[in-house]
Amino acid sequence: MSLSANHEIAGRLEEVAQLLEEQGASRFRVQAYRRAAATVRAMERPVADVYGEGGVEGLERLPSVGVGIARAIRALVRDGRLAMLDRLQI
């Protein structure tokens, strides 16, 4: 994967944040997804490389990325989609 994939993944995380906000989720949860998206977008190396080298734990070491968002990033890296996002769009 490339840095452009980081922008795609960040876009998906921002989409999750937007849908959560529209559906009345906690503002802290919304902010967490937005901060994680900003982290991924600003990375100077592919987030897929971070996952490949350190797994979910490697992703959790990124600023503003907790275990739940690390798992979301893993799904986006491995599968190119995020089940949570599919559910939110319904």
N, C-alpha and C positions, 0 to 999 in steps of 0.2 A: 504494500500500500504506500501511497505517497502523502505528501503534505496536503494535497487537494482532498484526500480522503479525510484528513483532520477537519477540514471545513465542512464536509458533508456530515460527519459525525457531530460536530458542534451544532450544525443546523438542526439535526434531529433532536438534540438535547434542548435546544431553544424551542423547538416545536412542542416538546413535552411540557416545558415550563409554561408556554402560552396556553396550552389546553388545560393544564392544571389550574392556572390562574382563572381562566374562563369558567371552570367548574367549581370554583370556590375553595380550592385546596389551601392549606396553610401557606402563608406568604414566605415562611422560612424554607419550606420545601421548594416552592417556586424559585426562590433566590438561589437555593443550592444547585438546581439544574442550570440556572443562568450563569452562576460562577464557574461551574464545571465546564460549560460550553465555552466560556471565555478562556479558560485554561487550555482546553484542547485546541482552540483556534490559534492561540498564541505560541503553541509549541513549535520548536525549530526542528523537530524530528517526528516521524510518523508515530502516532499513538499505537498503531499496530506493532511497531517494534518494541515499545515499552511492554505491551501485553505479551509479545512473543518471548521476551527476555525474562519477565518477572511475573507473568500471570496476573491474576486479579490483585494480588498483593502489590505488584509493581504499579498497577494503576492507582491503587489506594495511596501510594506515596506521592502522587501528583497533588499539587495544591488544589484545595476545594473539591477533592474527589473522595467520597466515602465509599463504604462497601456496596451500597445499593446502586450508586451511579457507576461504580467500577464494573459491576455486573452488567449494567446497561451498555456500557462501552464495549465490554467483551462480546455481548450479543451482536452489537453493530459491527464489530471487527470480524467476528466469525461468520455471522449469518447475513449481514447486510440489512437486517431489520430488527425491530424491537417490538416484542409482543405487547408491552405496556402501551406503546404508542398506538398500535392497532386498536387496543381496547378503548383508549381515550378518544379515538376518532369516531367511535360508534355513537 
